[in-house]
Amino acid sequence: MSSKMLLSVSVIFVLCPSLFAREIVFPPVDAVYPYLSSLRVDGSLDDVDIVTGSQFSGLTTFAHLPYVNCFVDNDDAQKYDIAFLGAPFDTLGENTFEDWASIVDCGDAPLTFLDNTVALKQLEKAHKVISARAAATTRKSSIPRIITLGGDHTTTLAALRSTYAHWGQVSVIHFDSHIDTWDPKTIGGGISHYAGVNHGTFLHLAHEEGLIRNTSIHAGIRAPLVRPKGDLRNDIRCGFEIVRARDIDRIGISGVIEKLKSRIGDTNVYVSVDIDVLDPAFAPATGTAEVGGWTTRELLSILDGLKGIRIIGGDIVEVAPIYDSAGEITVLAAAEIAHSLMTLMVHEPVQA
């Protein structure tokens, strides 16, 4: 994420990616829900409210971590090095919880469910507020890093916009069954800006906004393409290479790890895990399941093999607990993936 250029593009584009960010706009809902007028925004995040009404009692936190309200600004606010952030949008032989990092759970970002335009802006501001705090252990890492639990994969776009402010462009390791770099004209039909911002286009938009490097890579891909040649050309243009799900049969877990590490090099990395990278036998609770995926053990082994990379943020998304089995195998897998990402962060502190 250190390089500021992907290709030969204008300086204005690189330095001001937000100028090119797509806006999604719903019709006003004030007539039906008058109290929502206080949530309306025009593009700036300055007026986005992520404090009012955001407090909940009786929170159950990830791994029973202490709950911290990361959105209230005062001198006595608790500091942290790694923060778990919920994104409720329609993610051996050692105890990393007791290592150097102060790890907290910030609860869910307070997102309205009535207007996705506002909700995405609220999530983006939530990321920026949390990451703007001073880290608790500055000798190790000066900026808190966030692991987001979601949620529609579109939420990754808000996270990447936030990380750009601190780290510049990042490489993305994208675990998924789908490429998610589709042109909005292909997935969304070009009907409107809103229709073009979705969980199949967010990486294309991240490339358009100059948020990601051309050293990114997909892992676990197996879903059909809309335009086989056109989609792959666009995927390359967006800066990605592909490790397909079935490649593991030929090169093994160690081969997959080598491809991922070789691609990203020593750059700063954002790791995004769509739970549908796993086969539906291991993660049925998701919206767009694709057969022929990896086992939970294979994915966890690959994540363990990434030790030493410079992770500056990550997420686990597209988990839909309502569709899970009685044994809750999907949420158990997602929780273990979150633990793996946290462990990678503890093992490799990153200074801005």
N, C-alpha and C positions, 0 to 999 in steps of 0.2 A: 504493500500500500504506500510505499515511499515514492514511487515514480508518479509524476503528475501528467504523464501523457500516455495514451494508448497508441494513437496513430498521429499523423500530421494534421492536427486540428487547431482551431484558433485558440489563442491564449485566453480570450474571454470565455470560451466554452469550458476550459479546464478550471479556471479560477472561480467561475461563477456558475457551477452546475445547477444551482437552484433556479436560475433564470429559465432553464429549459425543462424544469420538472413539470410533468403533466398534472393538470388539475382535474379532479372529478367533481362534477356538480350535479346535485339532485335538485328538484324543484323545492321551493321553500315549504316548510311544514308548519309555519307559525299559525296558520289559520286553524289547524287541527290541534296542535300542541303549542299554545302561546308561550309557555315557559321556556321553550327551546330558543327563543330569540336571544337569550343571553349566551348561547353557545355558538352563534353564527360567526363565521370568520371569512375574511376576504382574501386570504393568501398568506399573510404574515402569521407566524406562530405566536406573536406577542399577546394577542387577545384570546388565545386558546386556554380555557379553564381546565386544569387538571388537579385542582385542589378541592374546590367546593363539592361536597357530597361524596368525597372519595374515601371516607373512613368507614370501616366495617369492623364489627366486633366478632370475637370468636374465630379468628382466622386460623386455618390449618396450613402451615407453611411447608415448603419443600424440605424434606429431610429433617423436619422439626427445627429448622433454623430460626433464630430470633427475628421477629417481624420488625421492620423499620419503615416508617413513613418517609420515603425518599423524596417526596414532592414538597414538603414544607421547608421553607428556607429560614433558618435561624442559626445563631452562633453555637447553640448547644446540640445541633443535629449530629447524630452518630455518623462516623466516617466508615468507609468500607472499601475493600479492594475488588471484590467480585460480587455482583448483585444478580439475583434471579428476578425476572420481571415477567409476570403473566400477561398474555396478549389475547384477551377474550374476543377475538374478532372472527364473525361467521365466515407445544412444542415439548490388588492381591497382597494382603499382608501389610497394608498401610492404611492410614486414616488421614486422608487429605483434608478433612474438616478440621483437624487439629494441627495442621501445618502452619506456615507463616501467614497465610491470608485470612483476613477477617471477612467471612462470608455471611451475607444476610439475604432475606427474602423480602422484596419490596411490595409483595401482593400484586393484584391485578392493576394494570393501567386503567384509570377510570374512563372507559370509552362509552359513548352513547350508542345504543343499538338502533336508533331511529334515523341516523344520517351517517352513511359511510364516509362522506366527504369530511365531516367533522371528526369522525372516529379515527381516521388515518392521521389527521393533523394532531389529534390528541396523543396518539401513540408516538408520533415523531417527537413531539415536545417532551413526552415522558422520558424517552431515551436521552434527549439532550439534557434534561434536568438531572437525571441520575448520573450521566457520565461527566457532567460539569463539576460534580463535587470533588473535593480533594481526597485522594486515596488515603486509607488508614496507614499503609506501610509504604511510604514514598521511597524508601531506599530500595524497594523491590520493583514497584510499579507506580508511576505517578498518576495514572488515570484509571478509575474503576472500569472494569470490563463487565459486560452484561451478557447473561444467557437468558434468552427469551423462550417462554413456553407458550406455544400457540396451538390452535389458531390457524386461520387461513394463511397460506404461504405468502400472500401479498404483504403481510406484516414485515417480511424481511426487507422490503424496500425502505420502510421507515427506519429500520435499524442501520442500513447501509448509508442512508442520508446522514444519520447521526455520527457514525464512525468516520465519515469523510472529514468532518469538522476537526477531529483530533488526529487522525492517522493518514489523511489523504487517501489515495486509491488503494484498494486492497485486492489481493487474490481471493477468489471464492472457491472453496471446496464444497460442491453441491451434491449431497447424497439424495437421490430421488429416482423414481422410475420414469419421470418425464423431464424433458430438457428445460422447460420454463423460460426459454428465450424466444418464444414465438413473437413475431411481429403483431402488434395490436390489430392490424388489418386482417390477420389470419385468425387469431383468437379474440373475438370481440366484434369482428366484422367491420371495424371502422365506423360503427354507427355513431359513437360519441366518445369523448375523452373518458367518460366514466366506464363505458363498456370495454375500453381498451386497457384499463388498469385492473388486472386480475391475477390469479395465482398461476397463470400460464405465461404471462408477459413481463413479470416484474424484473427479471434479469435483463431482458431487452431494454427496459426503461432505465435500469441502473447503468447499463452501458451508454445509453443516450445521454444520461446526465453526467457522465464522466466519473462515476463512483467506483468502478472496478477496473482492474488491470486486465491486460490480454494474456495473463498467465493463470487463468482460472480453469477449473476442470469439473466435469460431472462424474459421478460414480454411481453405478447400479442402474443405468438407463436401459429400458426395455420396452417402453410404451410406443405405440405407433406414431408416426409423424403425419402431419396434415399434408405437407408438400415435401416428399422425401428429399429431393435435391435442394429445393429452395430453403427448407428449414435448416438443413445442415450447413448451407452456405451462410445463412444468417447467424447460425450458432458460432461458426468460426469468426465471423465479423464481430460478434459480441465478446470474443476473447476466450472461448472455451475449447477444450479438448474433451473427449469422451472415453470413459471406461465403462463398457457395457456390462450388464449383469452376468452374462454368460462368459465373459472374459475370465472370471474367477476359476472356471473349469479348466482353462488352458494354462493360465499363469499363476494360479493359486493366490492365497491371501498375501504372501510376501511380494508377489509381482504387482498386485494392486497397490500395496503400500508404496512400493518403489516408484510406480507411475505417478502417484499423487505427490510424493515428495519431490520428485524430479521436476514436475511441472511448476510447482509454486516456488522452488528454490528457497532463498532466505528472505522472501517478502513477508509482510504482515498479512495475516489470513483471517477471513471470516468463514466459519464452518456452519453450513446450514443443512439440517437433516430433516427431510420430509419422511415421516414414518412409513410412507408407502414404498420406500426403498426396500423394506422387508417384504418377503412373500406374505400374502394374505393368511397363510397358515400360522404365521407368527405375529401378524398385526392386522387383524380383521377390522379394527375400529378406525377406519379412515374413509374418506369420500371417494377416492379414485384409485381403488386397488387394482394392481396388475399382477397376474400370476407370473411365476418364474423368477421371483426375487431372491435376495440373500436371506440366510437364516440370521436370527439374532446373534448367535455365537460368531458368525462370520463378520458381521458388522462391528461388533464389539472388539474383535481381534484386530480389525483394520484400524479402528480408532486408537487402540492401544499402541499400534505400530507408528502412529503419527507423533509420538513423544518427541519433543524438541522443536516442533514448528512454532512459529510466533503467532498464536491465536489472540486476536484482539476483540473477538466477539463471536457469538454463535447462537443457534436456536434449534429447537425441536418443534416441528409444526405438523399441522394436519391430523392431529390426534382428536378423535371424536368418541369420547368414553361411552356415550349412549349406545354405540354399536358394538361394544366390546363383549367378550365372552364372560361367562360366570367367573372364570379364573382371572379375569382382567389382564390377559397376557399382553395386550397392546400398551396399556398404561405402565405395566411393569417394565416392558422393554424401553418405553420412552424415559422413564425415571432412571434406568441404568445408563441410557445414552447421555442424559443430562449429567449424571455423575462422571462419566468418561470425559465429557468436555470440560467439566470443572477440574478434573484431575490433570488434564493436559495444560490448563491455564496455571494451576499451582506449580506444576513442574517447570514451566517456562515463563517467568515474569517478563513483561515487555515494557520498556520505557519509551515514552513518546519521543 
